[in-house]
Amino acid sequence: MVKDTTTIVKETTLQNPKNHNLVADWSFEGLKYEKKPAIDENGNEVDGIYNVWITLDNEKQFNSYNTEMVKGMILGFREASNSRDVNAVVLTGAGHKAFCTGGNTKEYAEYYSGQDQEYRQYMRLFNDMVSTMLICDKPVICRVNGMRIGGGQEMGMACDFSVAQDMANFGQAGPKHGSAAIGGATDFLPPLIGVEQSMVSAVLCKPLSAHKAARLGIIMDTVPALKVDGKFVPNPLVVTEMVTDDYGRPMHGEFKTDKEEIAKAKETIASGEMDLSLLDSKVEELCTAVLHTFPECTTKSLEQLRKPKLEVWNLRKEDARSWLGYNMLAEARTGFRAFNEGNKEIGREIDFIALRKARAAGAPWSEELIESLIPRA
């Protein structure tokens, strides 16, 4: 007589299975760890199998991560990886404005600024966080609920799949705010989109729409999230139809540049409301697709496919950590303070031309130089 699966499970369940997690009952403010039942192809919950949702819960500061949240991410991904009943991991942010805008600039400016040794210690945690994501035994899905900028973009590119609501923006901010995108972007961007487009993103800090990010291959798919008069509409600020410019180049995914079109688009946005239900459906659909694969074969496939990112990451991460620590004594000390102390009216970037003139004249880094560069009312 052939036994059914339920009987086999009952007869073979491990007695007192070992716990391979580093700590038990961990909790860090600003981070949520939830196990949600997996959904089968008919839309039914699967008893005993789950998807882990890790949520950056710092919405007031655009889900930027602080030191404690980074610690939580390390433990969260380790626990999800070790959990025998977990199908996939979903990484997301609270609300609809931001997935993550990177490190918490307030903490950077008020604590780490000028503290090279302290920041090197912090970057050890950051590196461990990214590494833990890249070696997670479960597929990692980035649910891009809003803008994915700076370190948030780097975290997102460490994931295996990314699905975005199409009002989200993507990009790096390092050279605009006193750093370099060496927390993963300079490692992950070239194999994803090529060197030239990587230069545009990581050096010039040009933002990408979700549509262009999908076209370039940074993310796998987009869904609309803006509802106007009860109907979903694509991001009004972006050219979403397949048209060409005056030179015959495709415009799909580019931000609109005409002032009248931008003004009209902003009016459309103001008249609508955000609804992430299509994003949630797409993420669940992806989790369900993973559910219908052999788990160990999936893990091995992940290990192999991650190697281009993981190998270059491991090759460079320690050099990056040291440089970022020393940079907290100079440009980062200036850029992070300018962002933290500035606002929309006076700006959040330093006077770059004044800096270049001062450095060309041989001026050393000093508190006086930094103060002269930061925007003031």
C-alpha positions in Angstrom: 0.0 0.0 0.0 1.4 3.4 -1.0 1.4 5.9 1.9 0.1 9.4 1.3 2.3 12.4 1.8 0.6 13.4 5.1 1.4 10.0 6.6 5.0 10.2 5.4 5.4 13.7 7.0 4.1 12.5 10.3 6.3 9.4 10.4 9.5 11.2 9.3 9.2 14.6 11.2 12.5 15.4 12.9 12.3 15.1 16.7 13.9 18.1 18.4 15.5 19.6 15.2 18.5 21.7 15.8 18.2 25.5 15.6 20.9 26.9 13.4 20.1 30.6 14.0 22.7 32.7 15.8 20.2 34.2 18.3 16.6 33.7 19.3 13.8 36.2 19.7 15.7 39.0 18.1 14.0 42.3 17.4 15.2 45.7 16.1 13.2 48.9 15.8 12.6 49.9 12.2 12.5 46.4 10.8 9.6 43.9 10.5 10.0 40.2 10.1 6.8 38.3 9.2 5.9 34.8 8.0 3.0 34.8 5.7 1.3 31.6 4.3 2.4 30.7 0.8 -0.3 30.8 -1.8 -0.9 28.0 -4.3 -1.9 28.3 -7.9 -5.6 28.4 -7.0 -5.2 31.3 -4.5 -5.4 29.1 -1.4 -3.1 29.3 1.6 -0.7 26.4 1.9 -0.7 24.9 5.3 2.8 24.9 6.9 4.7 26.6 4.1 5.5 30.4 4.3 7.0 33.4 2.6 9.0 35.6 4.8 8.4 39.4 4.4 11.2 41.6 5.7 10.0 45.2 5.8 12.1 48.3 6.2 9.8 50.2 8.5 11.2 53.8 8.7 8.7 55.5 6.5 9.2 59.0 7.8 12.8 58.9 6.7 12.0 57.1 3.4 12.9 53.7 4.9 16.6 54.6 5.2 18.4 52.0 7.3 20.3 52.8 10.5 22.8 50.6 12.4 20.2 48.7 14.3 18.1 47.9 11.1 21.2 46.6 9.4 21.8 44.2 12.3 18.2 43.1 12.0 18.6 42.5 8.3 21.6 40.2 8.9 19.6 38.1 11.4 16.4 38.2 9.4 18.0 36.8 6.2 19.9 34.2 8.2 16.7 33.0 9.9 14.7 32.9 6.6 17.6 31.0 5.0 17.6 28.4 7.8 13.8 28.0 8.1 12.8 24.6 6.7 9.2 25.9 6.1 10.1 29.0 4.1 9.6 29.2 0.3 10.9 32.7 -0.5 11.9 36.0 1.0 10.3 39.3 0.1 12.2 42.4 0.9 10.2 45.7 0.9 9.6 49.0 2.5 6.7 50.6 4.4 4.3 52.8 2.5 4.4 53.8 -1.2 7.0 56.6 -1.4 10.2 54.7 -0.9 11.5 51.2 -0.9 14.8 52.5 0.6 16.9 55.6 0.1 20.1 54.0 1.6 21.8 54.7 4.9 20.2 57.0 7.4 21.7 60.4 6.6 20.8 61.8 10.0 22.8 59.1 11.7 25.6 59.4 9.2 25.8 63.2 9.7 25.4 63.4 13.4 27.3 60.3 14.5 29.6 58.8 11.8 30.7 62.1 10.3 34.4 62.5 11.0 34.6 59.1 12.6 36.5 56.9 10.2 37.0 54.0 12.6 33.4 54.0 13.7 32.2 54.0 10.1 34.5 51.2 9.1 32.8 49.1 11.9 29.4 50.1 10.5 30.5 49.1 7.0 31.4 45.7 8.4 27.8 45.3 9.3 26.6 46.6 5.9 28.9 44.2 4.1 27.6 41.3 6.2 24.1 42.4 5.4 24.6 42.3 1.6 26.6 39.0 1.8 23.8 37.4 3.8 21.4 38.4 1.1 23.6 37.0 -1.6 24.0 33.6 0.2 20.4 33.2 1.3 19.2 29.6 0.5 15.8 31.0 -0.5 15.0 33.2 -3.5 15.0 36.9 -2.5 12.4 39.1 -4.1 12.6 42.8 -3.9 9.1 44.4 -3.8 9.9 47.9 -4.9 7.1 49.9 -3.3 8.7 53.3 -4.0 12.0 54.9 -4.9 15.1 52.7 -4.7 18.1 55.0 -4.3 21.7 54.8 -3.1 22.2 51.9 -0.7 18.6 50.9 -1.3 19.4 50.4 -4.9 22.5 48.3 -3.9 20.4 46.2 -1.6 17.8 45.7 -4.3 20.4 44.6 -6.9 21.6 42.0 -4.4 18.2 40.4 -4.6 17.3 37.7 -7.2 14.2 39.3 -8.5 12.7 42.8 -8.4 9.2 43.8 -9.2 8.4 47.6 -9.0 5.4 49.8 -8.9 6.0 52.2 -11.9 6.0 55.4 -9.9 9.3 54.3 -8.3 12.6 55.8 -9.3 16.0 54.1 -9.2 19.5 55.4 -9.0 22.7 56.2 -7.1 23.6 59.4 -5.2 27.2 58.8 -4.0 29.2 61.5 -5.9 26.4 64.0 -5.4 26.5 63.6 -1.6 30.1 62.8 -0.8 30.5 59.1 -1.3 31.0 56.5 -4.0 28.5 53.7 -4.9 30.9 51.0 -3.7 28.4 49.2 -1.4 27.5 47.0 -4.4 26.5 49.3 -7.3 29.9 49.4 -8.9 30.0 45.6 -8.6 26.4 44.7 -9.7 25.7 47.3 -12.3 28.3 46.4 -15.0 27.1 42.7 -15.3 23.5 43.9 -15.3 23.5 46.8 -17.7 27.1 47.2 -19.1 29.8 49.6 -18.2 28.6 52.7 -20.0 25.2 52.8 -18.5 26.7 52.0 -15.1 28.8 55.2 -15.5 25.7 57.2 -16.1 24.1 55.8 -13.0 27.0 55.6 -10.5 29.0 58.7 -11.6 26.5 61.1 -12.9 23.7 59.9 -10.6 21.1 60.1 -13.3 17.8 58.7 -12.0 16.0 55.9 -13.9 12.3 55.4 -14.1 10.9 51.9 -13.3 10.2 51.4 -17.0 13.7 52.2 -18.0 15.1 50.0 -15.2 13.1 47.1 -16.6 14.2 47.9 -20.1 17.9 47.9 -19.1 17.5 44.7 -17.0 17.9 46.0 -13.5 14.4 44.7 -12.6 12.2 42.0 -14.0 8.8 43.8 -14.3 6.7 46.8 -13.4 3.0 47.3 -12.6 1.0 50.5 -12.4 0.2 51.9 -8.9 -1.5 55.2 -9.6 -5.3 55.1 -9.8 -7.2 58.0 -11.5 -11.0 57.9 -11.5 -10.8 54.3 -10.2 -8.6 53.1 -13.0 -4.9 52.2 -13.0 -2.7 54.5 -15.2 1.0 54.3 -16.0 3.4 56.8 -14.5 2.4 60.2 -16.1 5.9 61.6 -15.8 7.4 58.9 -18.0 7.1 58.1 -21.7 5.5 54.7 -21.6 4.5 54.3 -25.3 7.0 53.0 -27.8 7.9 56.3 -29.6 11.2 57.7 -30.8 12.9 61.2 -30.5 14.0 63.4 -33.4 17.0 61.2 -33.9 15.0 58.0 -34.1 16.1 56.8 -30.6 13.5 55.0 -28.4 12.0 57.1 -25.7 10.2 54.4 -23.8 11.0 54.6 -20.1 12.5 58.1 -20.3 11.3 60.9 -18.0 9.4 63.6 -19.8 11.3 66.9 -20.3 8.7 69.3 -21.7 7.6 71.7 -18.9 4.0 71.7 -19.9 3.9 67.9 -20.1 5.5 67.7 -16.6 3.0 70.2 -15.2 0.1 68.2 -16.6 1.6 64.9 -15.3 1.8 66.3 -11.8 -1.8 67.4 -12.0 -2.8 63.9 -12.9 -0.7 62.5 -10.0 -2.3 64.9 -7.6 -5.8 63.9 -8.7 -5.2 60.2 -8.2 -4.4 57.8 -5.4 -1.8 55.1 -4.9 -2.8 51.5 -4.8 -0.2 48.7 -4.5 -2.6 45.8 -4.9 -1.2 44.9 -8.4 2.3 45.0 -6.9 1.3 42.6 -4.2 -0.4 40.3 -6.7 2.7 40.2 -8.9 4.9 39.4 -5.9 2.6 36.6 -4.8 2.5 35.3 -8.3 6.3 35.1 -8.3 6.4 33.4 -4.9 3.9 30.9 -6.2 6.0 30.2 -9.2 8.9 29.4 -6.8 6.6 27.2 -4.8 6.3 24.9 -7.8 10.0 24.1 -8.1 12.3 21.5 -6.4 13.7 23.4 -3.4 17.2 22.1 -3.5 17.5 22.5 -7.2 16.3 26.0 -6.8 18.9 26.8 -4.2 21.7 25.4 -6.4 20.4 27.4 -9.3 20.5 30.5 -7.1 24.1 29.8 -6.0 25.3 29.4 -9.6 23.4 32.4 -11.0 24.6 34.7 -8.2 28.2 34.0 -8.8 28.9 36.9 -11.2 27.7 39.3 -8.4 29.0 37.4 -5.5 32.5 36.9 -6.9 33.1 40.6 -7.7 31.5 41.6 -4.4 33.8 39.4 -2.4 36.8 40.6 -4.3 36.2 44.3 -3.6 34.1 44.7 -0.4 37.0 45.0 2.1 38.8 47.6 0.0 35.5 49.5 -0.3 35.0 49.3 3.5 38.4 50.9 4.2 38.0 53.7 1.7 34.5 54.6 2.9 35.8 54.8 6.5 38.6 57.2 5.5 36.2 59.2 3.3 34.2 60.1 6.4 37.0 62.5 7.3 36.6 64.5 4.1 34.0 64.5 1.4 31.4 62.3 3.1 31.7 64.4 6.3 30.8 67.4 4.1 28.2 65.8 1.8 26.2 64.0 4.5 26.1 67.1 6.7 24.9 69.2 3.7 22.1 66.8 3.0 21.1 66.5 6.7 21.2 70.2 7.4 19.7 71.4 4.1 16.1 71.5 2.9 14.1 72.0 -0.3 14.5 75.7 -0.2 18.2 76.1 0.3 19.2 72.7 -1.3 21.0 69.6 0.0 24.1 69.7 -2.1 27.3 71.6 -1.4 28.8 74.3 -3.6 30.8 71.9 -5.9 32.5 74.6 -7.9 33.7 76.3 -4.7 35.1 73.0 -3.5 36.9 72.4 -6.8 38.5 75.8 -6.7 39.6 75.4 -3.1 41.1 72.0 -3.7 42.8 73.2 -6.9 44.4 76.0 -4.8 45.7 73.4 -2.3 43.2 74.1 0.5 43.3 71.2 3.1 40.1 69.7 4.5 39.2 71.7 7.6 36.1 72.6 9.6 36.2 76.1 8.0 36.2 74.7 4.5 33.3 72.3 5.3 31.2 75.1 6.8 31.9 77.3 3.8 30.5 74.7 1.4 27.3 73.7 3.2 24.2 75.6 2.0 22.8 78.1 4.5 19.7 80.2 4.4 
